[in-house]
Amino acid sequence: MKKSFFTVAGNRLLAENTYEMVLRGDSSAVKKPGQFVHIALDGFYLRRPISVCDWSEHSITMIYKTVGKGTAYMAGLEEGDRLEVLTGLGNGFDSKKSGNKPLLIGGGAGIPPLYALAKKLMQEQKQVFAILGFNRVDEVFYAEEFASLGVNVIITTVDGSVGRKGFVTDAMEIDMADYTYTYSCGPEPMLKAVYEKAVSDGQYSFEERMGCGFGACMGCACQTKYGSKRICREGPVLEKEEIVW
Amino acid sequence: MVDTSINLSGLHLSNPIIPASGTFGFGYEFAEIYDINILGSFSFKGTTKEPRFGNAAPRIAETHAGMLNAIGLQNPGIDKVISEELPKLKQVFSKPVIANISGFSLEEYAYCCEKIDKEEQVGIIEVNISCPNVHEGGMSFGTSPESAAAVTKAVKAVTSKPVYMKLSPNVTDIAEIAAACEEAGADGISLINTLTGMRIDLKRKKPILNNVTGGLSGPAVLPIALRMVWEVYKKVSIPIIGMGGVSTAEDVIEMMLAGATAVSVGAANLKDPFASKNIIESLPDAMKELGIKKLTDIIGGAHNA
């Protein structure tokens, strides 16, 4: 964990209620896809945990959805604004477990951390498939970005306004018979549906209301088959075999 | 040079800053980012006889100038704390620690205190009779002078370490309860624990916390904590560890002027992991600014009209 100041280098609307923010600063504490940052915002007592979508030596890219007052405040930030951020939080995904044909399944605001993971898996010469699920066409983001990494992308929308009509799990059945591993991030009902349908082992990234974000307050602890785990520290990524619904 | 040191029931502390129980775990998360030996001491996560997972999520809600928590005393249980947490803590913290103990019956309080009494690393036992987030025991012991005194006596009978009773602000007259603890043999008083509160999710139209209510902490509660430390200081002669919303060196000084001998920092550690360190480092300058040479000179100073 590292606490440092970042400067907003970009903050653009990507899709309905969905923004991409680029921060410039010291990203050295970010080690793995699936980790998150915890952002202090003026006028809010608690920080906001946002997953890392991508990073380079001096920048961090995040994609967030405006779901409350904190994220609405973030949407109003402009280039040059400064933010105090805790970086390098959470365990992140382990790309080594993927086998040669991993399947990435993301829903809405759960998609961003899968981008850095896809990038890493492509670097490791894996054949990567991704199912990205949205409610409707207005919400769709990053389909081209995933595709330009060389990922085989399938878009699903609940109303069928673009891509395959239905849920991400419907596409799992039709298009993906021989995947070797599953990585998933999205709303909990989606994670559970993927968990029930997946025929491979996998890693699932969870979300919970957090206090500190670094393991001190126990606010985000959850039960697993191997005892209590803090989503912010031993998570947010849990192994399929340890999840208790 | 200013003197920030204090004495707490025979323990010499290089400064009065004590991260509060439940906001500092067993120290390691913080030891990874700074040397926690700069602390006066710290109070470890509230420990019970049996391991506890605590309440279902969500357990945290944001408020104006603060937060609500409803963790529900999650801890690995006294045996694991002694066999695993304390040895690990010894690697990163060489000072006496404050053991925060909770229970659901007099027997459980006594059981844990008798066990922790044998641990050399423990300098003071802080007995939590004020947790607002458990449905049996917990806070109920701290809401009447009689039951607070009964826990004090039960604990004092099994330990020779100084015993500080941690009191709830969710009472009519906290000073009366503090006085009952003093009469029952308490060596000191810790106050305040969190204030019971709640928030409602406007979209779901339901309480945010799964437990419905939680404990409020953060800057929002500082004035209440100061008032209660003030009242207890007037009523008892044993030392007070003052806490509630302390976030700056100035807050520490204010708390000591109200009557605290030492000061705990709670929610501030969760908002900023470096909060206790920053307070300790800025304390000498804040003292100089206010013409304070020796911190112990100001304890209860605001009472001298």
Interface residues (C-beta under 8 A of the other chain):
Chain A: M1 K3 A40 F44 Y45 L46 R47 L86 E208 R209 M210 G211 C212 F214 G215 A216 C217 M218 G219 C220 A221 C222 Q223 S228 R233
Chain B: G22 T23 F24 G25 E29 F30 E32 I33 K45 F53 G54 A57 P58 R59 I60 A61 E62 T63 H64 A65 G66 M67 N69 I71 Q74 I208 G218 P219 A267 N269 L270 K271 D272 P273 F274
